[in-house]
Amino acid sequence: MPLPLYLLAVAVFAMGTSEFMLAGLLPDITSDLDVTVGTTGSLTAAFAVGMTVGAPLVAALARNWPRRPSLLGFILAFAAAHVVGAGTTSFPVLFATRVVAALANAGFLAAALTAAAKMVSPDKKGRALAVLLSGTTAATIAGVPGGSVLGTSLGWRATFWAVAALCLPAALGILKGIPAGRVKEQATRGPALRAELAQLARPRLILVMLLGALVNAATFAGFTFLAPVVTGTAGLSELWISVALVLFGIGSFAGVTIAGRLADRHPGPVIAVGGPLLLIGWPTLAVLADKPVALLGLVFVQGALSFALGSTLITRVLYEAAGAPTMAGSYATAALNVGAAVGPLIAATTLGTGAGSLGPLWSSGFLVAIALLIAFPFRTVIAVGRGTAVLR
């Protein structure tokens, strides 16, 4: 894999830390800003909505921009949003900074996904995506738990400052490692924007985007509200939140790494095996959440299965959107973040029910079940590697 791809992964690490870190900071922000847990959870949804709307919008605006300045501008804007967020005492302002940060993240990730796919041969998109997403999984292993420990020790604002600082070496890496020229598929040589947007009418692309969104919704529904399960249902101290996040991150890294080897040519087995196991895992986690050893073990397993299945489906989005070379990354980003927006909102509605803090885990299982029910009649679309499937 080319070196610039790993430099992009460093930036994704910084952004992934921000996207996931609220799972460990939820109790502290809730207490400091005097809002409810459900309200604080909306910060995750706000970020995801900004990513969803921003990905195609920013990608369309920036499709003719030189690669290095656009990526650099996005990450610096992302850092600035965290500086403002770290200094505010107003929840609405914090909410707004999450939207701004999400728009910057959306533009960066959409450009990075498209660039990553173009850095490798056409049959290695899955492996390239795995390298890029390793930044996200590394964030769940190190960045998010580290942020949780920092937040517990020094307050949640310290974590926001740390993310802003983390953006600086990532920006330097982009400045030094990414060529200054335009992307290979310059608009003068590639299809017009209208033709790229027309790809969204293709049933195969819509299907894999929908499935990716549902699986990611399940992931964020459970992950966002994991902290109350660890400290409440399992009865562990706040420091164990970081342990749970590390285990989820290690699992996600293992899942995306293994899936990256299979997603190009053998996506079918990943989905056929991983899908049912993921479906079983969420309700099992809810039932056994009061047993700390079982809880921590299942958090690892669910992290692995969620990212293995999710990254495979997003790889399929890149293949099915091959006719939209400058917009494909934004379609993948939008699919991921529709799920990230919807998942926590659905999960938040279950907190006031009899299920309590376990409601989000049950909702995760429900979302995976919907995905599998939709996927089964069209399994041939995603069962054949290298984008050669036919919808039937």
Salt bridges, closest charged atoms under 4 A:
ASP32 OD2 - ARG157 NH2 3.15
ASP123 OD2 - ARG265 NH2 3.22
GLU196 OE2 - ARG63 NH2 2.57
ASP290 OD1 - LYS291 NZ 3.63
GLU320 OE1 - ARG202 NH2 3.66
GLU320 OE1 - ARG204 NE 3.56
GLU320 OE2 - ARG316 NH2 3.62
